[in-house]
């Protein structure tokens, strides 16, 4: 329910935690795989009626309290004239990655014009869902987008962008700022189109040292999140021990990966609401185990300021009945 989601994001006590899953609309659902047979990924996300149908598939099955738009963090590469596609078994591939410090000077296109399909998708979802669920928009964070733009393909270390930071710090800052400028317009556009909350995925920010995060990235997170007048969620992996950096971002909610102890996170974050953080791999257990482990997360998080979620996206081969058990556990705990 939309109001339940809003209450939890404000840090209020709720009768049960609102629940949704990262990568909620996607490949673990047979109806998704069937629909995608007729569309490439980029065709699907840029065709609002198809993206809306995909976004709503999990809602029709599980009635989560938040419906996340079916899109991708890399859409904002387009206004900066980066081209990308998805390769099976590889993931996103940037076709024209940054090849020199001078390549970080980027002309910005019209975000609303180039990403019109995202706005139309959110309008469709908002009209369809009403008060039944919060419509969730999202965007990639400036470091993660810069990492893809420099590396060209997914990487464990994203050394190219970290090397840019070391060798050419001015170019590194320039690229981060270029993405930040696009993101400021993009998230504002999402809210205007009907998003009830925005999650900022700077997933790889944990690759930066705490000092570099505070110097280069924290001010940009603060700038982006301050521009959003609906509840905000920030997510970065591998931030255990440095959660106070995310709390300083100004986000209403800090999303936790599964490596973080929830009770410890509560201590580090103070009054900031949390989201998470069941290990997605646990959804390969039997439904009863899924239920038990889900309720353990709910109990540890407490009754105020908690949005139940996984600690990262649901895996493509996850049994649907275990996804159902996850949602049922959240809803029967009231």
C-alpha positions in Angstrom: 0.0 0.0 0.0 1.2 3.5 -0.9 0.6 5.0 2.6 2.3 2.1 4.4 5.3 2.7 2.2 5.3 6.4 2.9 5.0 5.8 6.7 8.0 3.5 6.8 10.1 5.8 4.7 9.4 8.6 7.2 10.6 6.4 10.0 7.2 5.9 11.5 6.0 2.7 13.2 4.0 0.4 10.9 1.8 -2.6 11.5 4.0 -4.6 9.2 6.9 -3.5 7.0 6.0 -2.5 3.4 7.7 -4.9 1.0 9.1 -4.9 -2.6 12.1 -6.5 -4.2 15.0 -5.1 -6.2 14.8 -6.4 -9.8 11.2 -7.3 -8.9 10.1 -7.2 -12.6 12.2 -9.6 -14.5 13.6 -12.9 -15.6 12.5 -15.1 -12.7 8.9 -14.7 -13.9 7.7 -17.0 -16.8 5.3 -14.4 -18.1 8.2 -11.9 -18.3 10.3 -14.4 -20.3 7.4 -15.1 -22.6 6.8 -11.4 -23.3 10.5 -10.7 -23.8 10.7 -13.2 -26.7 9.2 -10.5 -28.9 11.3 -7.6 -27.7 15.0 -6.8 -27.1 15.7 -5.3 -23.6 16.1 -1.8 -25.0 12.9 -2.1 -27.0 11.0 -3.3 -23.9 12.2 -0.5 -21.6 11.6 2.2 -24.3 8.1 1.1 -25.2 5.9 2.4 -22.3 3.0 0.0 -22.8 5.3 -3.0 -22.7 7.4 -1.6 -19.8 4.2 -0.9 -17.9 3.0 -4.5 -18.4 6.3 -5.9 -17.2 6.4 -3.5 -14.2 2.9 -4.7 -13.1 3.5 -8.5 -13.5 4.9 -8.9 -10.0 2.1 -6.8 -8.6 -0.5 -9.0 -10.2 1.1 -12.1 -8.6 2.3 -10.8 -5.2 0.7 -7.4 -4.5 4.0 -5.7 -3.2 3.6 -2.3 -1.6 5.9 -0.7 -4.1 6.0 -1.2 -7.9 9.3 -0.3 -9.4 9.4 0.9 -13.0 10.9 -1.5 -15.5 13.9 0.4 -16.8 17.7 0.5 -16.4 20.2 2.7 -14.6 22.1 3.2 -17.9 19.3 5.1 -19.6 21.0 8.3 -18.5 24.0 7.5 -20.7 21.9 8.6 -23.7 21.8 12.3 -22.9 25.6 12.3 -22.6 25.9 10.6 -26.0 27.1 7.2 -24.7 25.7 4.3 -26.6 25.1 0.9 -24.9 23.5 -2.4 -25.4 23.1 -5.7 -23.4 25.0 -8.8 -24.3 23.8 -12.2 -23.0 26.2 -13.6 -20.4 28.0 -10.3 -20.2 25.6 -7.6 -19.2 25.6 -3.9 -20.3 28.2 -2.9 -22.8 29.1 0.7 -23.4 30.0 1.0 -27.1 32.0 4.2 -26.9 33.5 4.3 -23.4 35.7 7.2 -22.1 39.0 6.8 -23.9 40.9 9.8 -22.6 40.6 12.6 -20.0 39.4 15.0 -22.7 36.5 12.5 -23.4 35.0 13.5 -20.0 33.9 16.8 -21.6 30.3 15.8 -22.5 27.6 17.8 -24.2 24.3 17.3 -22.4 21.2 16.5 -24.5 17.6 17.2 -23.5 16.8 14.6 -20.7 13.0 14.9 -20.9 13.1 14.6 -24.7 15.5 11.7 -24.9 14.0 9.8 -22.0 10.4 10.6 -22.7 9.4 7.0 -22.4 10.4 6.9 -18.7 8.0 9.7 -17.9 5.2 8.0 -19.9 5.8 4.7 -18.1 5.5 6.4 -14.7 2.3 8.1 -15.7 0.8 4.8 -16.7 1.9 3.1 -13.5 0.6 5.9 -11.3 -2.8 5.9 -13.1 -3.1 2.1 -12.8 -2.0 1.7 -9.2 -3.6 4.7 -7.5 -3.3 4.2 -3.7 -2.7 0.4 -4.0 1.1 0.7 -4.2 3.8 3.2 -4.3 5.3 3.9 -7.8 9.0 3.6 -7.4 11.4 5.4 -9.8 15.2 5.0 -9.7 18.4 6.2 -11.1 22.0 5.1 -11.1 24.4 7.2 -9.1 27.2 9.3 -10.6 30.1 7.0 -9.6 28.4 3.8 -10.8 27.5 5.5 -14.1 31.0 6.8 -14.5 32.4 3.4 -13.7 30.4 1.8 -16.6 31.3 4.7 -18.9 35.0 4.3 -18.3 35.2 0.5 -18.1 32.7 -0.3 -21.0 31.6 -3.6 -19.4 30.8 -4.9 -15.9 33.9 -5.4 -13.7 34.7 -6.5 -10.2 37.2 -3.7 -9.7 36.2 -1.0 -12.2 39.9 -0.1 -12.3 39.5 2.3 -15.3 37.4 4.8 -13.3 39.6 4.5 -10.2 42.7 5.0 -12.3 41.1 8.1 -13.8 40.5 9.4 -10.3 44.2 8.8 -9.5 45.8 10.1 -12.7 43.4 12.8 -13.7 41.3 13.9 -10.7 39.9 16.9 -12.6 38.6 14.7 -15.4 37.2 12.3 -12.8 35.3 15.1 -11.1 34.2 16.5 -14.5 32.6 13.1 -15.4 30.9 12.8 -12.1 29.5 16.3 -12.4 28.3 15.6 -15.9 26.3 12.6 -14.7 25.0 14.6 -11.7 23.7 17.3 -13.9 21.8 14.8 -16.0 20.5 13.0 -12.8 19.2 16.2 -11.3 16.9 16.7 -14.3 16.1 13.0 -14.6 14.9 12.5 -11.0 12.9 15.7 -11.1 11.2 14.5 -14.3 10.4 11.1 -12.6 8.7 12.9 -9.7 6.7 15.1 -12.0 5.6 12.0 -13.9 4.2 10.3 -10.8 7.0 8.6 -8.9 6.1 8.3 -5.2 9.7 7.5 -4.2 13.1 7.5 -5.9 16.0 5.0 -5.2 19.5 6.1 -6.1 21.6 3.1 -7.0 25.3 4.0 -6.6 25.9 0.4 -6.3 29.7 0.5 -6.7 30.4 3.5 -4.4 31.9 1.1 -1.9 34.9 0.7 -4.2 35.9 4.2 -3.2 37.9 4.7 0.0 35.8 6.5 2.7 38.0 9.6 2.2 37.4 9.6 -1.6 33.7 9.0 -1.1 33.4 11.9 1.3 35.4 14.2 -0.9 34.1 13.4 -4.4 30.8 11.6 -4.1 29.0 12.7 -0.9 28.4 16.3 -2.1 26.9 15.0 -5.3 24.6 12.5 -3.5 23.5 15.3 -1.3 22.8 17.6 -4.2 20.8 14.9 -6.1 18.8 13.8 -3.1 18.0 17.3 -1.9 16.4 18.0 -5.3 13.8 15.3 -4.8 10.6 16.1 -2.9 9.3 12.5 -2.4 10.9 9.9 -0.2 14.4 8.9 -1.2 16.4 5.7 -0.9 20.1 5.2 -1.4 21.8 1.9 -2.1 25.5 1.0 -2.3 27.1 -2.4 -1.8 29.9 -3.2 0.6 29.4 -0.2 2.9 29.5 -2.2 6.1 31.4 -0.1 8.7 30.9 3.1 6.6 27.1 3.4 6.7 27.3 6.8 8.3 28.5 8.1 4.9 25.2 7.0 3.4 23.3 8.5 6.3 25.1 11.8 5.6 23.8 11.7 2.0 20.4 13.1 3.2 18.4 10.1 1.9 15.3 9.2 3.9 16.1 5.5 3.7 19.4 3.6 3.5 19.1 0.3 1.7 21.4 -2.4 3.2 23.0 -5.3 1.3 22.9 -8.7 3.0 26.5 -8.4 4.4 25.3 -5.8 7.0 23.9 -6.8 10.4 20.6 -4.9 10.7 20.9 -4.2 14.4 24.4 -2.8 13.9 23.1 -0.7 11.0 20.4 0.7 13.3 23.1 1.9 15.7 25.3 3.4 12.9 22.4 5.1 11.1 20.5 6.5 14.1 17.0 7.8 13.1 17.4 7.1 9.3 15.0 4.4 8.0 16.4 1.3 6.5 15.5 -1.1 3.6 16.6 -4.7 3.2 18.2 -7.0 3.6 17.6 -10.7 3.0 20.4 -12.5 1.1 18.9 -13.2 -2.4 20.6 -16.6 -2.4 18.3 -17.6 0.5 15.4 -17.6 -1.9 16.8 -20.9 -3.3 15.9 -22.6 -0.1 12.5 -24.2 0.5 9.5 -21.9 1.1 9.5 -22.5 4.9 13.1 -21.5 5.2 12.5 -18.4 3.1 9.7 -17.5 5.5 11.8 -18.1 8.6 14.7 -16.1 7.4 12.5 -13.3 6.2 10.8 -13.0 9.6 14.3 -12.9 11.2 15.1 -9.8 9.2 11.7 -8.2 10.1 12.2 -8.9 13.8 15.8 -7.6 13.8 14.7 -4.4 12.0 12.0 -3.5 14.5 8.6 -2.0 14.0 9.5 1.5 12.8 11.2 2.8 9.7 11.8 -0.5 7.8 11.0 -1.4 4.2 11.5 -5.1 3.6 13.6 -6.0 0.6 16.4 -8.2 -0.5 20.0 -7.1 0.0 20.3 -7.0 -3.8 18.3 -8.0 -6.9 16.4 -11.2 -7.1 18.3 -13.8 -9.1 16.9 -14.8 -12.5 16.6 -18.5 -11.6 14.8 -18.0 -8.2 11.8 -20.3 -7.8 8.6 -18.3 -8.1 7.1 -20.1 -5.1 9.9 -18.8 -2.9 9.4 -15.3 -4.1 5.7 -15.8 -3.1 6.9 -17.0 0.4 9.0 -13.9 0.9 6.0 -11.6 0.2 3.6 -13.7 2.2 6.0 -13.7 5.2 6.0 -9.9 5.2 2.2 -9.7 5.0 1.3 -12.3 7.6 3.6 -10.8 10.3 1.2 -8.0 11.2 
